[in-house]
Amino acid sequence: MENTAFLDQITGGLAVAIFVGGMLMMFTTIFTSKK
């Protein structure tokens, strides 16, 4: 049980990190092209 929860947390954190990273990269690209 504990192991699954731990793995679940890591997977969720990774997904959030990738999502935020993609949004940041998109935002920077748009911001730089506008400049």
matplotlib code that plots the C-alpha trace (Angstrom):
import matplotlib.pyplot as plt

x = [0.0, 2.7, 4.8, 1.9, 1.1, 4.7, 4.9, 1.6, 3.0, 6.1, 4.1, 1.7, 4.6, 6.4, 3.2, 2.7, 6.4, 6.2, 2.9, 4.3, 7.5, 5.6, 3.4, 6.5, 8.3, 5.2, 4.9, 8.6, 8.4, 5.3, 6.9, 10.2, 8.5, 6.3, 9.5]
y = [0.0, 2.5, 1.6, 2.3, 5.6, 6.6, 5.7, 7.5, 10.6, 10.5, 9.9, 12.8, 15.1, 14.3, 14.9, 18.3, 19.2, 18.3, 20.2, 23.3, 23.1, 22.9, 25.9, 27.9, 27.1, 28.0, 31.3, 32.2, 31.4, 33.6, 36.4, 36.3, 36.3, 39.2, 41.1]
z = [0.0, 1.0, -2.0, -4.4, -2.8, -3.0, -6.7, -7.3, -5.7, -7.9, -11.1, -10.2, -9.3, -12.6, -14.6, -12.9, -13.4, -17.1, -17.5, -15.8, -17.7, -21.0, -20.1, -19.1, -22.4, -24.4, -22.5, -23.0, -26.7, -27.2, -25.0, -26.9, -30.4, -29.4, -28.4]

ax = plt.figure().add_subplot(projection="3d")
ax.plot(x, y, z, "-o")
ax.set_aspect("equal")
plt.show()
